[in-house]
Amino acid sequence: MIKLKKIPLSKLRNVEIVILLDNVLEVLEKHNLETLHLQSMHDVLLMQKPVVKILAAPLGEHPLTAELARLHKKRLMYASLINAQVKAMLNIDDEKMQYMAVVARRETQKHLTYFGQHGRSYADYNLNMFLLKVKSEEDNYIRDAFVSLGLEPQIAELRKTQTRYLELDETRRDDLKNNSRKNFSIVRRDALWVLRLFFDKIITNQKSYKDV
C-alpha cells in the first residue's frame, strides 16, 4: 500500500488548484477506475475541470475594454459631426432648409452635446434617445428634417456603432459579473472541497479494499 502524503490544499494558489486538478485527472485516466473504486469520484473531478478555469484567469483589463473605448470615441465623432453639420445649415440661404435645420437643431442640442462633461452612461442614454427619435417611421418630421439635410448616412453609421458598442458593453458587464472576486472564492472553495473529498476517498478505499 502506498502512503499518501498530506497536501496543505488551503495554501495552494488559485492557479495551483487548476494544475493539481489537471494532474489528478491525468493520473486517474491511466488506471482502471472501476478497480480502484474511483469512477464516481473521477466523474465529479471531471465536472470541476471547466469550472476551475476561472481561477487561472487574471482579473486585469477585460479584452473588450480597448474596443469599447474605440467604439465610444467613434460614436462621439459621429454625434459631433451631425451636430456641426446641422449647426452649419442654420445659415443656409434657403427658407425650407433653414426650417429643417431648426427642427434638427432642437434634437442635436438636446441629445448630441456636452458628452465631454459626462460619463459613458450619459452618452448611452442620449444617443439611444436621439436614434429613437430619428427612427424610420411614417410622419416622423424629426427624421424627415435630418434626411432633408443629407444626414441619413451619418445617422446610419452612428446607429451601427451605437448598437455594436452596447452589445460589447453588455458582454463585458456579464463577464465581469461572472468573473468577480466573489465567484473566485466560491469556485476555489468548491474545488478544494472536491479535491479533499478525492484524497479522503483514496484513504478510505485503501482501508476498505485489499486490491487498492
N, C-alpha and C positions, 0 to 999 in steps of 0.2 A: 504494500500500500504506500502510495506517495503522499507525504505530508504536505499540506498546503501552508504556505507562508502567508500570514495575515497582511493585507494591504490596507493602509490607512486611507480609505476611499474619500473621506470627508476633506482630506488635504489635497486631493487632486485638483488641478486647474481644469477649467471647462474643456479646453482642447484635449487634455489628457484623458478625460472621460470618454470623449469620442474615439480616441485612439485605442483605449482599453477595450471598449465595446467591440470595435472592429477586430481587434486581435483575438478576443474571446470567441467571436463568431467564426473567425478563420480557423482556429484550432478545433472547434466543435465540428465543423463541416468535414474535417479529415477523419472523423471517427464514426462508428456506428452508434447513433444516438439512442436507438431502442435498447441496445445492450447496456449502455451507460445510464439508462433511465433518465435521459435529459431531453427527450424530444419536445415535450411541452415547454420546458424552460428555454430551449433554443428558439421556439416559436415566439415566446414573449420577448426575448432579446432582439429577435429579428424585427419585431414591430417597433422597437425603440430606435432602430438604426436611422430611419428617415427623420424622426423627431429630433434626435440629438444634434443633427447637423447645425442647428441654430447656435449651439454652444461654440462652434468653431468659427462662426461668422463674426467679424468685428463690428462694433456699433459706431463706426465712423460715419463719414458723409455718405448719404444714400446715393446710389449710382444714378438716380434720376435728377439729383439736385442741380447739376450743371445744365442739363437740358431744359429744366423748368426755368432756370434763370435766363437762358437764351430765348425761350418762348415768351417769357414775361416782357423782356426787352423788345421783342418783335411786335407783340400786341400793342405795347405803348407807342411804338413807332407808327403803326397804322392809325391808332387813335389820334396821335399828334398830326399826322398827315391829313386826315379827314377834317380835323378841326381847323387847320391852317387853310385848307382849300375852301372850306365854307366861309371862313372869315374874309378871304380874298374876294369871294364872289359878291360880297355885300356892296361893293363899289362898282360893280359892272354896269355899263350903260344899257341896261335892258330891264324894263319895269317888271316883267314877269319873272325873270331870273332873279332879280333882287328880292322879290316876294318869296320865292322858293328858298333863297339863301337865308332870309329872316326866319322862316319856318325851321329850316335845318339848324340854324344857329342856336335857337332855343334849346334844342336837344343836345348839341355838342357842348354848349356851356354847362348844361345840367349834368351830363354823363361822361364827357371826354376831356375834362380839365382837372387840374390840381392832383394828379396822380403822384407827383413827386413829394407831396406833403402828407401822403397817407401810405399805409401798408398795402400788401397784395390783396387782402380781403376787400378793401375799398375798390380796387380795380376789378376784382371778380364780380362784385355786385353791380357796379355801374356799367361795365361792359355788357353784362347779361341784360340789364335793363335797356340799354341802347339797342342791342341786337334784337331784343324782343319788339321794340317799337318800330324797327325798320324791317320787320319780318314781311315776307311777300304775302300779302292778302289783298283782296278787293277793297276798294275805297279806303286805302291806307294813305292818307295825304302826307304823312310824315315820310313814308318810304318813297312816295312819288317825288317829294321835294329833293331827296338825295339822288334819285335816279335822274331827275332833270338836270342836276348839277354834274352829272357824269361820274358819280362816286360809287356806282354799283360794284365795279371790280375791287376797289379798296375795301368796301364793306364785306365782300365775299371772302377776301383774304383775312380780314380781321376775324370773321366768324370761324373760318377754318383754324386759325391759330388759337383762338379762344377755346374752341372745342377740344383741340389736342392738349392744350395746357391743362384744362380741367380734368381730362381723362388721366393724364400722368400724375397730376396732383392728388387725385383720389387714390391711385395705385400707391403712391409714395406714403400717403397717410395710413393706408391699410397695412403696408409693410412695416412702418414704424410702430404701429399698434401691435402687430403680431410679434415683432422682434423687440418688444420693450424689455427693460430690465426685470420687470415683474414676471414676464413669461420666461426669461432666462432662469430665474430662480426656481420656477415651477418645473421646468424641463430638467434642470440639474437635480432637483430633489427626487423626481420620479426615476431618473436614470440611475442615480445612486441606490435607490431602493431596490430596483430590479437587479442591479449588479450584486448587492448584498444578498438578495434572495437566491441568486445563482450560486454564489460561493457557499452559502449555508446549505443549499441543496446538495452540493458535492459532498460536503462533510457528512450530511445525513445519509446520503447514498453509500458512502464508504463504511458507515456503521451498520447499515441495513442489508447491504448486498455484498456477498463474498467475491463476486466477479467484477467488482468495480475497483 
